[in-house]
């Protein structure tokens, strides 16, 4: 794992020749050694379609390609940082929550409606989050950001987890998501967040939940 947690808001990444990392622009705090930082508007290994997906979602801020030999410290806005290790599965995460990730991971874009149907669209409109979610697949590490700390909740068959959409950070595993309403449509008028909407995740995997509903 190239990421080492320094404290709850900072990580250190090891950069070696022949390998690369991607980070959010402005996330570099300090570095040692011969390390270069280059804007990458193609969005990692996702190529053109990944870039298009990010632009449609209003997430056009380029990533930085990090290469060379040395160590780099990352953090952003004083947000809590959580390191997630992937062992061949796919992580679904809001693009603006990505701090840094291994260049070996394949990046893509998933339209939320593909899993959540029409309600998937509603989730994006109501929560203020994009209709597109970034996917990272393969073996490697991902550092994500959140407000007030992160807890990992296991998702097991027959025991779905319900999450406030604005508290959602990421999930991985064989998981399906569906947005449900705890109130009638008439009661939801004027309600943009909170318990009026619940994101139901079922299957087998885990979901990461932040302590605050504040949007990054």
For each residue, the residues with C-beta under 8 A, 3 or more apart:
1: 4 83 85 141
2: 13 14 15 21 102 140 141
3: 11 12 13 83 100 141 143
4: 1 11 12 13 14
5: 8 10 11 81 83
6: 10 11 12 73
7: 10
8: 5 80 81 149
9: 75 78 79 80 81
10: 5 6 7 29 73 74 75 81
11: 3 4 5 6 73 74 75 81 83 99 100 143
12: 3 4 6 71 72 73 74
13: 2 3 4 21 66 71 72 73 74 100
14: 2 4 71
15: 2 19 20 21 33 35 66 67 68 69 70 71 72
16: 19 69
17: 68 69
18:
19: 15 16 67 103 104
20: 15 65 66 67 103
21: 2 13 15 65 66 67 72 100 101 102 103
22: 40 44 63 64 65 66 100 101 103 107
23: 27 28 37 63 64 66 72 74 99 100
24: 27 61 63 64 76 98 99 100
25: 39 61 62 63 64
26: 76
27: 23 24 64 74 75 76 99 100
28: 23 31 37 64 66 72 73 74
29: 10 73 74 75
30: 72 73
31: 28 35 70 71 72 73
32: 35 70 71
33: 15 68 69 70 71
34: 68 69 70
35: 15 31 32 66 67 68 69 70 72
36: 66 67 68
37: 23 28 64 65 66
38: 64 65 67
39: 25 62 63 64 65
40: 22 43 44 62 63 64 65
41: 51 60 62 63
42: 46 47 48 50 51
43: 40 46 47 50 51 54 62 63 107
44: 22 40 50 63 101 103 105 106 107
45: 50 103 105 106 107
46: 42 43 49 50 51 53 106 107 108 109
47: 42 43 50 51
48: 42 51 52
49: 46 52 53 108 109
50: 42 43 44 45 46 47 53 54 107 108 109 134
51: 41 42 43 46 47 48 54 55 60
52: 48 49 55 56 109
53: 46 49 50 56 57 108 109 111 132
54: 43 50 51 57 59 60 95 109 132 134
55: 51 52 58 59 60
56: 52 53 132
57: 53 54 95 109 130 131 132
58: 55 130
59: 54 55 95 96 130 132 134
60: 41 51 54 55
61: 24 25
62: 25 39 40 41 43
63: 22 23 24 25 39 40 41 43 44 98
64: 22 23 24 25 27 28 37 38 39 40
65: 20 21 22 37 38 39 40 103
66: 13 15 20 21 22 23 28 35 36 37 72 100
67: 15 19 20 21 35 36 38
68: 15 17 33 34 35 36
69: 15 16 17 33 34 35
70: 15 31 32 33 34 35
71: 12 13 14 15 31 32 33
72: 12 13 15 21 23 28 30 31 35 66
73: 6 10 11 12 13 28 29 30 31
74: 10 11 12 13 23 27 28 29 81 99 100 143
75: 9 10 11 27 29 78 79 81 99
76: 24 26 27 79 99 145
77: 145 216
78: 9 75
79: 9 75 76 145 146 147 216
80: 8 9 145 146 147 148 149 150 210 211
81: 5 8 9 10 11 74 75 99 143 144 145
82: 143 144 145 146 150 169 208
83: 1 3 5 11 141 142 143
84: 91 141 142 143 144 170 172 208
85: 1 140 141
86: 89 90 91 105 136 137 138 139 140 141 142 172
87: 139
88: 138 139
89: 86 137 172 173 205
90: 86 135 136 137 172
91: 84 86 135 136 137 142 170 171 172
92: 110 133 134 135 170 171 172 175
93: 97 98 133 134 135 136 142 144 169 170
94: 97 98 129 130 133 134 168 169 170 216
95: 54 57 59 98 130 132 133 134
96: 59 130 216
97: 93 94 144 145 146 169 170 216
98: 24 63 93 94 95 101 134 142 143 144 145
99: 11 23 24 27 74 75 76 81 143 144 145
100: 3 11 13 21 22 23 24 27 66 74 142 143
101: 21 22 44 98 105 107 136 140 141 142 143
102: 2 21 105 138 140 141 142
103: 19 20 21 22 44 45 65
104: 19 138 139 140
105: 44 45 86 101 102 136 137 138 139 140 142
106: 44 45 46 136 137 138
107: 22 43 44 45 46 50 101 134 135 136
108: 46 49 50 53 134 135 137
109: 46 49 50 52 53 54 57 132 133 134 135
110: 92 114 115 132 133 134 135
111: 53 114 120 131 132
112: 115 116 120 121 123 124 131 132 133 177
113: 116 117 118 120 121 131
114: 110 111 120
115: 110 112 120 176 177 178
116: 112 113 119 120 121 123 177 178 179
117: 113 120 178
118: 113 121 122
119: 116 122 123 178 179 180
120: 111 112 113 114 115 116 117 123 124 131 177 178 179
121: 112 113 116 118 124 125 131
122: 118 119 125 126 179 197
123: 112 116 119 120 126 127 129 165 179 197 199
124: 112 120 121 127 129 130 131
125: 121 122 131
126: 122 123 165 192 193 197
127: 123 124 165 166 168 193 197
128: 166 192 193 215
129: 94 123 124 165 166 168 215
130: 57 58 59 94 95 96 124 133
131: 57 111 112 113 120 121 124 125
132: 53 54 56 57 59 95 109 110 111 112
133: 92 93 94 95 109 110 112 130
134: 50 54 59 92 93 94 95 98 107 108 109 110
135: 90 91 92 93 107 108 109 110
136: 86 90 91 93 101 105 106 107 140 142
137: 86 89 90 91 105 106 108
138: 86 88 102 104 105 106
139: 86 87 88 104 105
140: 2 85 86 101 102 104 105 136
141: 1 2 3 83 84 85 86 101 102
142: 83 84 86 91 93 98 100 101 102 105 136
143: 3 11 74 81 82 83 84 98 99 100 101
144: 81 82 84 93 97 98 99 150 169 170 208
145: 76 77 79 80 81 82 97 98 99 216
146: 79 80 82 97 149 150 169 208 210 211 212 216
147: 79 80 210 211 212 213 214 216
148: 80 210 211 212
149: 8 80 146 210 211
150: 80 82 144 146 169 208 209 210 211
151: 208 209 211
152: 206 207 208
153: 161 163 206 207 208 209
154: 205 206
155: 159 160 161 171 173 175 201 202 203 204 205 206 207
156: 159 204
157: 203 204
158:
159: 155 156
160: 155 200 201 202
161: 153 155 200 201 202 207
162: 180 198 199 200 201
163: 153 167 168 198 199 201 207 209
164: 167 168 193 194 195 197 198 199 213
165: 123 126 127 129 168 179 193 197 198 199
166: 127 128 129 193 213 214 215
167: 163 164 209 210 211 212 213
168: 94 127 129 163 164 165 171 199 207 208 209 210
169: 82 93 94 97 144 146 150 207 208 209 210
170: 84 91 92 93 94 97 144 207 208
171: 91 92 155 168 175 177 201 205 206 207 208
172: 84 86 89 90 91 92 175 205 206
173: 89 155 203 204 205 206
174: 203 204 205
175: 92 155 171 172 201 202 203 204 205 207
176: 115 201 202 203
177: 112 115 116 120 171 199 200 201
178: 115 116 117 119 120 199 200 202
179: 116 119 120 122 123 165 197 198 199 200
180: 119 162 197 198 199 200
181: 184 185 188 196 197 198
182: 195 196 197 198
183: 187 188 191 196
184: 181 187 188
185: 181 188 189
186: 189
187: 183 184 191 196
188: 181 183 184 185 191 196 197
189: 185 186
190:
191: 183 187 188 194 196
192: 126 128
193: 126 127 128 164 165 166 196 197 213
194: 164 191 197 213
195: 164 182 198
196: 181 182 183 187 188 191 193
197: 122 123 126 127 164 165 179 180 181 182 188 193 194
198: 162 163 164 165 179 180 181 182 195
199: 123 162 163 164 165 168 177 178 179 180
200: 160 161 162 177 178 179 180
201: 155 160 161 162 163 171 175 176 177 205 207
202: 155 160 161 175 176 178
203: 155 157 173 174 175 176
204: 155 156 157 173 174 175
205: 89 154 155 171 172 173 174 175 201
206: 152 153 154 155 171 172 173
207: 152 153 155 161 163 168 169 170 171 175 201
208: 82 84 144 146 150 151 152 153 168 169 170 171
209: 150 151 153 163 167 168 169
210: 80 146 147 148 149 150 167 168 169 213
211: 80 146 147 148 149 150 151 167
212: 146 147 148 167
213: 147 164 166 167 193 194 210
214: 147 166
215: 128 129 166
216: 77 79 94 96 97 145 146 147
